[in-house]
Amino acid sequence: MNLLKYLDIKSLVKQFRTEGLSMRRRFAFYVFSVICLFLAVIIILLNLFGILNPTGRQIMNDLDARLSACSERIERDCDELAACAISFSGQLETSIRNYLTENNLSFDELKDNSDALDALQNILYDSVYLNMQVAPASGAFCILDTTANSDSGTPFYSGIYLKYINLYSENTVNNDFSIYRGSFSTGKSKGINFHSGWRNESSTAFFENCEEIFSDGTHYVLSHAATIPDTWERARYIYVPVRDYNDNIIGVCGFEINDLLFQLSYKTENGRWGDEVCGLLDENGGVYSGQFSSGRYNNIENGLNIKNKNGSVLFDFGNEKCVGLTKEILLGNESFNVAVMIPKTQYESFLRNGQVNILLIFLIVAILAAVCCILMSKKYVSPILKKIEQVKANEDSGEQLRIREIDDLFAFLEEKDNYYEKQLYDLENAKRFAEDEARKAKEEYEKASEKYELAKSEIDRLAEKHKEEIVPEEYNFFVENLSMLTPAEYRVYELYLSGKTAKQIAEILHITENTLKYHNKNIYSKLGISSRKQLLRFAALKQHRDGKEDWT
């Protein structure tokens, strides 16, 4: 109840308007203000050093740790898959060389030789199939830089492409294939079910610049995620060259990593901050796409926009936004961005909860500060107020408060009381003395007034005498031509009569001294005078005469 009394804002405002705040409430208000100011300074400092919102910092720290783990894992997995692809390439090179040697053929002689290509594919199939079983991939392929139909308008290449239909099985051995591309005879001999995606040969743009890609010692290439031709699926590929005896690239082999495999490989359980999404991003002209550990982000229609904001990254998927971090890594010969993120709504929810917790802490501290102020007020201010009331009612018992400064103050006030009584007595004496002096001053004033009247009469007499020294014709010309002055000239004339100097007149009228000289020249010419002294003499005479006429 006491706390509510002190926090009754309406009554406090009313009291403040009518009679001001009491000492007790003023003391509580000042102490409370100091505590709040101290807390505000702490909050500002925490904000400057990024500690004000520990929830946001904790989220970013956890995402940063998750990002490092994902980056290392993706690099490790790509290196592992690339090592499998290099081993795969070596097996294919050996099989191709043995086949060409046994059949006394060169690689160029395979072109348009469908029987030889079918026989070679039948041999290479086992290598493709076995490597697909041991590698962590959703498919495997071997494509040779040759074709059984060179007359086709679209360039196709002979090879084998196998893709799993079921990635949810714990054991991928003997899984069915959703895609088989290769010769019909090889597929039939291996007991493969032909689906709508079957093609005898494959199309690829890889051979257009493969020599340039692998000319700098690059061991493997990781492609961007793209839609697999004739399917609705997206995937990226690890490419490794297949070479002949002369180290010429005659083909390419590798593995497929489709969206579903990436999602299964990097899927995370709900962590401390809810759903965390990992992604491997491709950049093209400032627009991003890629593969994500959550299926709802893998099909981006218009690309992903990324914006750095306050130490984090905002991922805009169009219909949803996420907040997270990115890290650039080198895979093969190209840079990719690894991203870790959580939904923006989820992120903002945690931030709000953190801010609410900070606000609650601040309110608890403020309430404790208010209670502390009230207790301190009762402990220290109430005795002082009680002592003051006793003094005002002349009921002071002489009991000390045991607060040295306050006891000294009341002793000092008592001494001052005696001192002021003496001062009052002295002031009353001084008042009587001042009244006597005022009476004497009044008498002196009356004598001075009599002398003034005498002096005024003497001045009038001298003016009449001085009038006789002035040439009447010049004075009459002066008076008659005053009306000829322009308003500006007459204003200068009036300022001269008021006793202003030339510099003061220029400042008052905001004109230059040259302009003032021009006005003086016109005034002298029109009034028939030659100097300011003559001007003032005529003007004084005119004022004197005008005054006498008015008086008359």
N, C-alpha and C positions, 0 to 999 in steps of 0.2 A: 504493500500500500504506500509506503514511503517513497518507493521508486516511482510509482505512478504519480504521486504528488509532485515530485521534482520533474517528471517528464510531461506534466500537463501543459502542453505547448500553448493552448488557447489562453489559459489564465496567465501564463508567463508573458505572452505578447501584450495582453491587456494591462498587466502591471507595469511592464516596461514603458508603455505609452503614457501612462498616467503618472507614475512615481519613480520609474527606473527600477533596476534590479537590486535586491537586497544583497548584503555582503556575503551571506551564505551561498546564495545562488550564483552570485558573480564569481565567487571562489570556485564553486563546482564547475561553472561554465568554462572558466579559464583553464583549469586543470584538465577538463575533458577535451577542450580544444587543443591543448598542447599534446595530449596523448593521440588524438586523431591526426594532428599534423605530423607527428612522429611516424604514425602508421602510414600516412600518405607518402612521406618521403621514402619509407622502406619499400612501399609498393612501386614507386617510380624507379627506384634503384633496381628492384627485382625485374621490372619490365625492361630497363635498359640492358641488363645482363641476360635477358632471355629466361629468367627463372620464374617469372610471374605465373606462367601457365605450365606447371610441371607436367600436366597430362599431355599437352601437345609435344613437349620435349621428350617425354617417355615414349610416346607413339613413334616419333621420328627416330629415336635411338633404337627402338625395337625393330622398326622397318629397316634401318640402316644395317643392323646385325643380320636381319633376314636377307637383305639385298646382297651382302657379302657372301653369305652361305649359298644363295641361289647362283650368284655369279661364278663362284668357285665350282659349284656342282655342274653348271652348264659347260664351263670350260673343260672340266674333267670328263664329262660325258661325251662332249664333242671330240676331245682328244682320243678317248677310248674308241668311239665309233670310227674315227679317222684311222686309228691303228688297225682296226678290223678291216676297214676298206683297203688299206695299203696291203695287208696280208691277202685279202680277197683279190686285189689286182695282181699280186705276184702269182697266185694260183692260176688266174685266168691267162696271164702271159705264158706260163709254162705249158698249159693245156693247148693254147693257140699255136705256140711254136712247135710242140710235138706233133699236132695234127698236120700243120703245113709241111713239116719235114717228112712225116710218114707218107704223105700223099704227093710229095714233090711239087708243092704249090707255093707261090708267093702270095702275100696278102692282097695285092692288087688283083690277082687272078680270081679272088672270091667274088668280085663284082659281077652281078647278073648271073652268078652260078648258084641257082637255088638249091640244087642237090648238095653241093659242098657246104653251103650255109646251113641247110637243115641238119646235115651230119655234124657240123661244128657246134650248132646250138644244142644238139642232143648230148654232146660231150660237156659243154659249158653249163648245162642246166643243173647238174649235180653240185657244181661249185656254187652257183647262185643260191640254190635251195639250202645247202648246208650252212653257208655263211649267213643266210637269213635267219636260220634257227639259232645260231650262237650270238648274233649281234642284237643289241637292244634297239630294234628298229621295227617300223610297221611294214617295211617292204625292202626289196633289194633289186638291183638291176645291173645289167651288163649290156652296153650298147656299143657296137662296132661301127667304125667309119666306113661302112660299105653297105650295099643294098642289093636285093634281088630284082629290083625293078627301077633301073636308073632312068627309064623313059617317063616316069611319073612327073606330073607338073609340080607337085609338092615334094620337097626332099624328105625321104624316109630313110631310116637306118635299121639295119638288122640287129636284133638283140633280144634279150629276155628281161621281162619286168614282172616280178611277183609281188603281190600285196595281200596281206592278211585280211580276212573278212571279220575275224573275231579277236579283239585285243583284250577282252575281259577275262579270258581263260588264264588260269595260273600257268599252264604249260602250253606253249605255242606250237609244240611238235604236232604234226599231222593236222594242223588247222586248215580249214578250207581257204581258198583264195578268192578275194572279191575281184581282183584284176589279174589277168594273165595276158601278156603281150609277148608274142613269139610265134614261131612257125607252128602251123597246124599239126604237122606230123609229130613234132616234139611234144606238144601238149597232149595229143591223143595217146602217145606211147607212155606218158607219165600219168595217165588217168585223170587229167585235169578237166573239170567241168567248165565249159566255155560259156561265159556270160556276155551280156550286151557290150561290155567294155573291151572285149577281145579285139586286138589288132595284130595283123601278121608282122608289122614292123612299127617302129616308134618314130615320132618326129621330135626333134630337139634343135635348139640353136647353139648348143654347147660347142660344136666343132668349128664354128665361125671364128672364134678367137681363143681357142684352147691353148695354142702355142704361146700366145702372149700372157695368158693367165698363169701358166706354169713355168714361165721363162726365168723368174727370179728366185727359184728354189722353193716355191710354195708347194707343200706336200698335199694339201687338200683344199677344197673350196666348199663353203657352206652357202647355199643359195637363199634368196629371200623366199618367204612363204607365198605360194601362189596356188591357184585352183588347178587341180589335176585335170588334164584334158579329158573331155567326155564324161566327167563325174561332177558331183556337187562338193567333193571334199577338197580341202586345202592341205598342202604339205610343203616342206622344204627338204632339200637333198644335200647329202654330202657326196661330192664328186672327187674321184681319184683317177688319174690317167692310166690307161693301159698302153704299154709301149712294145715295140718290136725289137729285133736285134740291134738295129741302128739307133735306138733310143727315140724313134719317131712315135708320136702319139697316134695309135691306130684305134683307140676306143676309150671308153670311160666306164667306170663301174662305181658303185656306191650303195648308199642306203637311203631309204625314205623315212622322214619323221613327220607323220601327219598330226593334225590338231589334236586328235583324240589321244594319241600316244603322248604328246607333250602334256596334255591335261592330266593323264594318269600318272606320268612320271613326276610332275612337280605339284601335284595337288596337295594342299596343306589342310590339316585339320583346323577347326575353329580355334584360334589362339586367344590370347588375352584381349585382343582388340577385335574379335569377331573374324569375319572372312578376310583372309589375306590372299591376294592374287599376284602370281608371278608371271612375268611375260618376257619374251625375247622379241624386241622391236626392230623393224626395218624402217628406214627413212628414205623418202623419195620426194624431193622438192619441198621439204618442210612439213609434209604430211606423213604420218606414221601408220604402220599396220604391223601385224606380227601374230605370234601364237601366245596363248594365255592358258593358265592353269584352270581357268573357269570357262566353261563352254559358252556362256552368254556373251563373252567379249570376243570370241573368235571370228564371228561374222560381222565385220564392220562395213557398213555400206559406203559411207563417205570418208572413211579414214579416221584416224585418231589425231586430235590436236593436243599439243603439249605446251604448257606455259609454266615457267618458273615463277614461284610466288612465295616470298618470305621463308626461304630456306627449304621449301618443299616443292613438289611438282604437281600441277593440276592436269589430270588426264580427262579430256572431254570426248566421250564416245557418242555424243549427239543426244541420245536418250538417257544417258546416265553420266555422272561425273565421279571420278575417284581422286584421292589424294595419296601421294607416295613419294618415292625417290627413284632415280635412275642412275645407272653406272655404265660407262662405256667399256667394252671388252673387245679383244681382237680374236676372231675365230677364222683360221685360215689366213686369207690375205685381206680381210675386210673387217671394218669395225661395226659392231652391233651394240644396241643398248639393252641392258637388262633392267627391268622395271619390277618394283614391288609396290603394291598399293592396296588400299582399302576403300570401300565406297565413301563418297563425301558425306552423305547423310549419317553414316556410321561414325565417321571421324568427328563431325560437328556435334553429334550426340555425346561422345566422350568428352569433347571440349566443354560443352555446356555443363556436364556433370562436374568436371573439374572446377569450372568457374563458380558453380553453386557451392561446392565444398569450400573454396576460398572465401566466398561471400559469407558463408555460415561462420567460418573461423573469425572473419573480421567482425561480424555482428556479436559473436560471443565475447571477443576481446573488448568491443565497444561497451557491451552491457557490464562486463566486469569493471571496466574503467569508470562507468557511471556509478556503480555501487561503491567503488573505491572512493570516488569524489564525495559521495554522500557521507560515507563513514568518516572521511577526513574532515568534512565540513562540521559534523557533529562533534568530533574530537577537539578541533582547534578553533572553529569559528563561533560555535554556540556559547562557550564560556565568555568570549570577548563581547558578544552581543548582550549577554546577561549583565556583564560588568557595566556596559554603556547604559543600559536601562536603569541600573541602580544609580549611576551618576546623574542621569537626567532627572530622576525622581528624588534626588538628594537623600538617597537611602544607602549610600556607599558605606559598607561595613568595615572597609579598610582591608578586607581579605585580599590577599594577592593571588594572581592566577598561576603563579609559578612558571610564567613565560616571561623571561627576563626582558625582552624587548617591549612587550605589552605593559608590564609593570612599570618600566622606565617611562613609557609613553604617558601613562596616567599620572605619574609623579611630575612629569614635565608639564602636563596640562594643568595640574594644580598650581605649579609655579607660575605658569602663564596667566592663570586666573588672577592671582595677586598682582602680577605685573600689569594686566589690563585694567584692573581697578585703579591703580596709581595713574596709568595712562589716561583713564577717563577723567580723573580729577584734574590732571594737567591740561587736558583738552578743554575742559569747562573754563579754566582760568584763561586759556588762550583765546577762547571764544569771546569772553568779556573784553580782553585786550583788543581783539580784532574789531569789535563793535565800536570801541573808542576810536580806533584808527580810522574806521569807515566814516565816523562823524567828522573827524578832522579833514579827511580827504574830500568830503562833500563841501565843506567850507572853502577849501582850496579851489575846488572846481568852480564854485560860484564866483570867486575872485578872478579866476582865469577867464571865465565867460565875459566878465566886464571888460577885461583887457582885450579880448577878441573883438568885441563890438567897437572899441576905440580904434583898433588896428584896421578894421573893415572900413570905418569912416575915413581913415587916413588914406587907404588904398583908393577909395572913390575920388577923394580930392586929387590924388596924384594922377588918376586916370583922366580927369578933366583937364589937368594941366598938360598931360602928355598928348591929349587930343589936339591941343593948340599947336603942337609941334608937327603934326601930320598935315601934308598938303591936302587940302579939301578936294581939289579936282582929282587927284590920284585915288583918294579913298572912295569918292563917288563912282569913279570908273570901275573900281574893284567891286563895289557892291552891286552895280548895275549889271555886270557881266558874269556874276556867279551862276546865273541861269544858263549861260552858254556852255558850261562844263558838261561833258558826257557823264553817264552814270559811273563809268570806271574812274574818270578824273575826279568826280565829286567824292567817290569813296576814298581816293588817295588824299584829297583835301581834308576830309573828316578825320582820317587817321593821323594826319599832321596836327590837327587841332587837339587830338586826344593825347598828344605828347609822344607818339611813336617815332622811332628813328627810321631812316631809310631802309636799313637791313631788316628791321622788324616788319615794316610794311610789305617788303618783298616776300617775306616768309608767310605773312597772313594771307596775302592775295595769290600766293603760289605763282609769282612772276619773277623774271630775272631782273637784275639791277639795271640792265640796259633798257628793258621795257619800262621800268620805273622812271628812268631818266627821260625817256620819251614822253611819259605822262607829265613829268615836271615841266618840261619845255613847253608843252601845250598849255598847261595851267598858267605858267608865268606869262605866256604870250596873250592868252585870252583875258587875264585879269590886270595886265599892265604893270606887273611887278618884276623885280629883277633878282630877288633872293627869297629864300625860305624865311629869313628873319623878318623881311618886310611883309611876307604873307602872314606870319603869325601875329605881327603887330596890328595889321588891318583886321585880321580875324578877331583878335582880342577886343579891339575897339568896337567892332560890329556886335560881338556878344554882349559887351558892356551896355551898348546903346539899346540892343534888343531887350536886355534884362530890365533896364530902367523903364522902357516903354511898357513892358508887361506889368512891371510893378505899379507904374502909373495907372 
